[in-house]
Amino acid sequence: MTDRTIQDAGSDGDVIRTFPFPVDLSVCGVGMQVGPMGTGRTWHADAPLHRVHRIDFHVVMLFSGGPVRHMIDFAEYEATAGDVLWIRPGQVHRFSPTSEYRGTVLTMQPGFLPRATVEATGLYRYDLPPLLHPDEPRLAALRASLDQLQREYEDTETLPLSLHTSVLRHSLTAFLLRLAHLAASSAEDAARQADTTFTLFRDAVERGFATNHSVSAYADALGYSRRTLVRAVRAATGETPKGFIDKRVVLEAKRLLAHTDLPIGRVGAAVGFPDAANFSKFFQQHTDVTPAGFRAELRLTARARRKGPHAPA
């Protein structure tokens, strides 16, 4: 199995590697896996778990121990027993080599569930927090649902493959509905899920931010007036559509600056700025630092962290 990359580049320093769902490692080749976390278990034979990378599938980890530190898109999350960490496709993340991951991990391939279920479970709600802290009743329900899903996943004898897969989809849907409700409640965001206008805009931006930064263009493509789009986005996020687009562009630029060796000009081109000067101006306007300064600052911090507090000068 080969990995995909976000750039057509020759060296590992020029890309953030994206690993596909490992169908070959799943029981009966179905589009999901569930089992214990632990040393020696991985979702891809070549995945550098201690280095930043992307995956093109969902990962849900329910921890039975901790603390565990895990980086997702520049934020460090600390999980402990009873916490849930949900990593979505495309997010840049890194495992902690000093943490012991214990509990149950679920991975799911996009397309395994029907679209109606995907919408109902909020699988692509990137605005929701990755780290969730369920209370005791919700945790018990999540564990019971996940245990049932694992039993169905491992039972390959009592049903033919087509029915086995159907049962898995139903069991997975039940678990994800509980998880989605927890995520929405944690963010006090349940009311926003019904906002179809914002949902369509958010999804369109996710598909097109690298080439399209125009609010009017998104409004026209979606069939809304600019005023309608402004109201929907402001109600859902508290910011303007332009601010939402710019924030997504800045995030991708930060990812590439931090985790690849791409020249500044190529980073700008990858997020829709053919002119490097315009990209630098845009980036500095939104971060108060130049792209080169941002990259240098992160790498200086990384070098200091590797040396450690007691390392010789």
Disulfide bonds with the S-S distance in Angstrom:
none
